[in-house]
């Protein structure tokens, strides 16, 4: 079984494309999860994630968790159980008719 904390690096996957390339035409359900204080050398990530979320067609869901951890490192924080709960809920309810939902937890 794959450990979700291992992640996937761009260097190991030649098929990784910029989000803006495929997101606007994606017809499947989309789940965006970000920590409120997550940042890079360019600044906070939440504004960019919010822009991508805004451009994505429904159905989609954005969840903003407390903290500053990035990507798979969220699993190692106090938000880890909540993160797993949200992912499992999303995956186990494929027919849920959520068109657009934003939750800040």
Residue, then its C-alpha position, 0 to 999 in steps of 0.5 A: x500500500x502506498x504511504x501518502x506521506x511519501x508524496x510524488x516529486x516533479x523530478x521523478x514524474x515526467x508527466x507532471x503538468x502545471x495545474x493551470x494546464x489541465x484544471x480549467x477543463x477537468x470534469x471530475x471532482x476536485x479536492x483542494x486542501x491547504x494549511x492557512x499559513x503554508x508558504x514558499x519563498x514566494x510567499x503564502x500559498x493560500x492565495x495561489x491555491x484559491x486562484x486555482x480553486x476559482x478557475x476550476x469548474x465544479x464539482x470542487x471543494x476547498x478545505x483550509x486547515x490551521x497550521x503552516x505545514x506543506x503537502x504530505x507534512x500536514x499528516x505529521x501535525x495535529x491536523x493529520x487526523x482531520x486531513x485523513x478524515x477529509x480525504x477518506x470522506x471525499x474518496x468514499x463518497x464519490x456520488x456526493x453532489x457537492x458542486x462547490x464547497x469551501x470549509x475553513x477548519 
